[in-house]
């Protein structure tokens, strides 16, 4: 039994009940199924499992952290709803996205519903004011990370702001900043909010945040590797999707562009710059990247952040679950 299955058996039912509770409140009968659709499509529930595992490691109890666990998963799904609207996504978790199932306008309304459900969950935390401030900051961080991710695309967005502000090049430090906001901030919050729910020790709370941030960056790097080289059946997403979305903000693409020279580099840049990237274009992009050391370098980078996460974890009471979660992040195939 892997760590996610073990944690799911311990906390899963409580997480699902909390999500349904906050999303169902005040929902019209003919809107409720649409509101619940996003969470019904599945997902690893990594973030709320992390929240409850941190809380239990510090207090031998997790119930006080259930509102926090609901908050992190609601924020995650809230961001996915809008990601799919922005990226015109059709499939996620091998199922139609919320926008594909109900339309963009309905998806916008559903996203607003998630945002207000988050606020209601905040009121049930042990420290509502502190949580409210943190939630606002984390959502802004995710939004800023999404802004940078779009700016790092080479084509596909005709909005005047993005066309004008697009940088001529993207460096590794730019990528790390972007993923620390877009992905790292919420996983860091998941760990921090588990601690905040049960202790008042600033050092422990900071260590939980540091653990989550480094684990979150590693998680996104692995996600980028799987986007290019993963098994679509296991990954649950289209392989090469980031190439189709013209992204330089993918670790493999970024590191591959560093290595490729001459005609091959120009060919990949040309693919990423096309108004519409076809399946054949994406396949060729994957081939070009497969001829570099980008995959191995990205995996080594993820390992580096995992080791940093474990150093932060060493400042917390020992938890086999949290140690195994860090390992899962860099070994996963989905």
N, C-alpha and C positions, 0 to 999 in steps of 0.2 A: 504494500500500500504506500503510495507516494504521499508527500507532505500535504499537497492540496486536498487529496481525498481524505486524509486523516483529519485535517482541519474542517473540511466540509461536513464530515460526519458529526463533528463536535458542535459547529456553529451554524451550519447551513440553514436549517429550518428557522432559526431565530433571525437570521439576516433576511430571508425571503419574507417572513411575516412582517418585519419592520418596513421593508420596501413597499409591500402591498398596503400596509397601514397608512403610510404617509402619502402615497400616490392616490389612493382611493378616496381619501377624505374630500368630501364636497364634490366629487366627480359626478357629472350627470350620467344616468344609466347608459345612454347611447354613446358616451364618450369614454367610459371607463376602460373598455377593451383596448381602445386606441392608446390611452395613457399607459396602460400596463404592457403594451406590445414590446416596447424597447427592452424592458428587463426580462420579458418572457423569452426573448431570443437566445438567452443563455449568457455565456461569458464565464471566465474563470473565477470571478468574485475575489480576485487576488487582494484587492485593496481592503475590503471590509474584513477578510480573513486576517490580514496583517494587523488591522486595528485591534481586533479582538485578541489575537495572539500576543500582541504587545501588552494590552491591558491585563491579560491573565498572567503574563510573566512577571508583572510588577505587583500584582495584588491577589493572585490566586482566585480571581473572579473576573468576569467579563461583562456582566449584565449592565453595569453603569456605562459601558462604552457602546451599547447597541445603537443609541441615537447617532453617535459619531460614525459608527460603521455604515449606517444608512446614509449619512451625509456624503461620505466619500464615494459610495457606489452611485448615489444619485448625481453627484457632480460629474463622475466619469461618464455616465450615460447621457446626461445633459450635454456634455461636450461632444459626445459621439453623434448625437442627433444633429448638432450644428455643423460638425465636421462633414457629415454626409450631405447636408444641404450645400455647404460651400464647395465640396469636391464633387457634387453630383453623383455620390456613391449609390450604387444599386444593390450590392450584396455585402453583407457583413455577417460573420458567424454562419456562413452558408445559407443565410435566409435573406429575404428582401429587407432593405433598410427601412426605417420608419418613413422616410420621405417617399421611397418606392411603394410602400404599402398603402400610404394614406395621402400622398401629395405634399408638395413643399409648404403650402400655406397651413395645412393641418399640422405638419411637423414643427413649424414655427410655434404654433399654439401649444403643442405638446411640450416643446422645450420650455416655454414660459411656465407651464404647469409644474415641470420638474424644478425649476428655479424657486418657485414659491413653496413646494414641498420641502425643499432644502431648508428654507427659513423656518418652517414649522418644526422640523427635526432639531434645528439649533436651539429652539426654545425648550426642548426636553433634555439638553445636555446639562451636566453639573455646573458649567460655567458659561451661560448663554452669551454674555457680553464678550468674553474672550474668544469664544467660538465664532461669534458673528464677525468680529474683526478679522480673524484668521480666514474664514470662509471668503470674505470679500477679497482679501489679498490673494488667496490661492486662485480664485476664479479670474482675477485680473492677470495673474501670472500665466495661467493657461491661455488666456486671450492674447497676451503679448507673445507667447511662444507660437501660437497659431499665426499671428501676424508675421513673425520672422520666417516661419516655415513657408508661407505664401510668397514672401519677398524673395526667398532663395530659389523659387521656381524660375525656370528660364523662359517659359511661355505659358499660354493658356488662360491668362487673366488679362482682361482688357480694361479693368477698372483704372481710371486715370491715376489714382494714388499709387497702385502697385506698379504700373508701367513706369511712372516717374521715379519711384523710390527704389526700384530693383537694383541691388548692388552688382558691380561688374564681376566680382569673384566672391567665393565663400571659403573661409579657412576653417580648420578644425576647431579653433577656439570659438568661432561663430556658431558652429554646429553644437558644441557642448553647451553654450549659453542657451541656444534655442531649445534643446531637449531637456535641459534642467528646468526650464519654465513649462514647456508644453507637457512633459511627462513626469519629470522628477518631482515637481512641486506637489502634485497630488499624492504620489506614493510617499513622499516625505511627510505630508500632512496626515496620511493614513496612520503612519507610525506615531507621529507626534500626538495626534488626537486620541489614540489609544492610551498613551501615557497621561495626557492632560485629563482624561476622564477619571483616572484613579489615583494620581499622585499630584503633589504640589512642588516637587523638587525640580527647580529649573535646569540643573545639570542633567538629570535623567531625561527630562523632556527634550533638551537640546540634543542629547545623544541619540534619542529615538528619531528625531528629525534628520540628523546627519546620516544615520543608517538608511532611512528611507530615501533620502536624496541620492546617495551613491548607488543604492540598489535600483532606483528608478532610472538613472542614466544608463546603467548596465542593461536594464530591461528594454529600453528603447533601442539601444545599439543592436541587441539580439533581434528585436522586431524588424529592424532594417535589414539584417542579414537574412532573416526568414522571408522578407518581402522579395528578395532577389533570388535566393537559393533554396527556399523552403519547399516542403511537400504541400501542395494546395489542399489536399484532403485533411491533413493534420492541422495546417495553419488556419484553415477556414477563411482564407482570403485569396484573391487573385494574385498569382506570382507576377512580379514585374509591375505591379500597380503604381509604385512610386516613379518608375520610368514613364509610364503613361501620363502621370501627373507632372512631368517635367521637373522632378525634384533634384536639386543639388543638396538638399538637407536630408539626405540618406547617407549613413556612414559608409556603406559600400560604394555608392556612387561617388561620394566626395573623395574617398581614398583611391578609388579607381582612376578618377580624373587626375589625381596627383601622379600616378604611375604611367598612364597611357601617354604615348608620344605620337607626334606626326599625324598620319592619316587616320589612325585608329582613334586618337583623342578627338580629332575633328569630326569623325563619324559619330561618336557618342554625343558630342555637343550638338551636332546637327539633329540627331534623333530627339534629344531633350528640348530642342528649340522648335520642333514642328508644331503647328497649330493643333493637329490631331495626330497622336502617336498610335499606330495600328498595333495589332497583336504581333505581326511579323517584326515591326520596329522594336517592340519591347523584347521579343525573343532575341533579336540581334544585339540589343543592349546588354542583355544577360550574358550572351556569349562573349562580348567584349570584356565585360567585367570579370568573367570566369577565367580570362587569360591573364589576370593580374593577381597580385597577392592581397587584394583588398579584403577578401573574406577573412583570411588568416589574421590580418592586421586589425580588422574590426573585432574579431573574437578575442584577440589579445587585449584590446582596449576595454572590452566588456569585462574581462577577467580582472583588469586593473581596478576598475570601479567596484567590482564585487569584493575584492580584497580590502578596499577602503571601507566598504560597508561593514565588513566583518570586524575591522578595527574599531569602528564606532559601536558595533554591537558588543564588543568586549567590555564596554563601560556600563553595560546593563546586566542585570542578573542573568545567569546562563539560561538559554532557552534552545533546546534542540529544534523546536519548530521554526524559530526565526533563523537559525543557522541553516536549516535545510531549505527554507524559503529563498535565502540568498543563493544557495547552490542551484535550486530549480531555475532561477531567473536566467542563468547563463547556460543551462543544459537543455532548456525546453525546446520543443519543436512545434509548439502551438501558442 
